[in-house]
């Protein structure tokens, strides 16, 4: 396999303004509007010269958020920093920063749309 296994992710939402504010607040970044017919999409930043995958928040009529089995992990320098911003942006912590041994640390949290996501760091 020449590329990383994950090429794109989508997080389905019901309230785009609320979800966009949540992820921009927790991850301290700006999402970019993707002009798509009949679909509202806001993409996470991506640099094609770097490793990793990008993706977007998606709002499509008939496709609800939450209750899915997809778990996206966002890479962080120290996941405790982003964890500290989850609740102040309307989310909730499911599992606070926890060691996963030689692979670093993770935090599991829920966003404002009921989707669980992960934060991962080596420190």
C-alpha positions in Angstrom: 0.0 0.0 0.0 1.5 3.3 -1.1 -0.7 5.6 0.9 -1.9 5.8 4.5 -5.0 3.6 4.9 -7.4 6.4 5.8 -7.8 8.8 2.9 -10.8 10.9 4.1 -13.4 11.0 6.9 -16.8 12.5 7.2 -18.6 13.4 10.5 -22.3 13.7 10.0 -24.0 16.6 11.8 -27.5 18.0 12.3 -26.6 21.6 13.3 -23.6 22.7 11.2 -23.0 26.0 12.9 -22.9 24.3 16.3 -20.7 21.5 15.1 -18.4 23.8 13.2 -17.9 26.0 16.3 -17.2 23.0 18.4 -14.4 21.5 16.2 -12.9 24.9 15.5 -12.9 25.7 19.2 -11.5 22.4 20.4 -8.9 21.9 17.7 -8.1 25.6 17.4 -8.4 25.6 13.6 -10.6 27.0 10.8 -12.8 24.8 8.6 -13.1 25.6 4.9 -16.5 25.5 3.1 -16.6 23.0 0.2 -19.1 24.1 -2.4 -21.2 21.0 -3.0 -24.6 20.7 -4.5 -27.3 19.7 -2.0 -24.7 18.8 0.7 -23.2 21.2 3.2 -19.6 20.4 3.9 -16.9 22.1 5.9 -13.4 20.6 5.5 -10.6 20.2 8.0 -7.3 21.8 6.9 -5.1 19.6 4.7 -1.6 19.8 3.4 -1.1 17.4 0.5 2.7 17.3 1.2 2.2 15.8 4.7 1.0 12.5 6.0 -2.4 11.8 7.5 -5.9 12.2 6.2 -8.3 15.1 6.1 -12.1 15.1 6.1 -15.2 17.2 6.7 -18.3 17.9 8.6 -21.3 16.9 6.5 -24.9 17.8 6.7 -27.2 15.9 4.3 -31.0 15.6 4.7 -31.9 12.1 5.8 -28.5 11.2 7.3 -28.5 11.7 11.0 -25.5 12.2 13.3 -24.6 10.1 16.3 -25.0 6.4 16.9 -22.6 5.4 14.2 -19.6 3.1 14.6 -17.0 5.4 13.0 -14.3 6.8 15.4 -12.0 9.5 14.1 -8.8 10.3 16.0 -7.3 13.8 15.7 -3.5 14.0 16.1 -2.3 16.4 18.8 0.9 17.4 20.4 -0.7 16.8 23.8 -4.3 15.6 23.7 -4.8 17.0 27.2 -4.7 20.5 25.7 -7.6 19.8 23.3 -9.4 17.8 25.9 -9.4 20.9 28.1 -11.4 22.7 25.5 -14.1 20.0 24.8 -16.6 20.9 27.6 -16.2 24.7 27.1 -17.2 24.2 23.5 -20.3 22.2 24.3 -19.0 18.6 24.2 -18.4 16.0 26.9 -15.5 13.8 27.9 -16.1 10.1 27.8 -12.6 8.9 28.7 -10.0 11.5 29.9 -6.4 11.4 28.8 -5.3 7.8 29.2 -2.0 6.1 28.4 -2.0 3.5 25.7 1.6 2.4 26.5 4.3 2.9 23.9 1.7 4.3 21.5 1.1 7.5 23.5 -2.2 8.8 25.0 -5.8 9.1 23.9 -8.9 11.0 25.0 -12.4 10.0 23.9 -15.1 12.6 23.8 -18.5 13.4 22.3 -19.1 16.4 20.1 -22.2 18.6 20.1 -23.9 16.3 17.6 -23.6 13.0 19.6 -20.6 11.7 17.7 -17.7 10.1 19.6 -14.2 11.1 18.5 -10.7 10.6 19.7 -7.7 12.8 20.4 -4.3 11.1 20.2 -0.8 12.3 21.2 2.6 10.8 21.9 3.0 12.9 25.0 
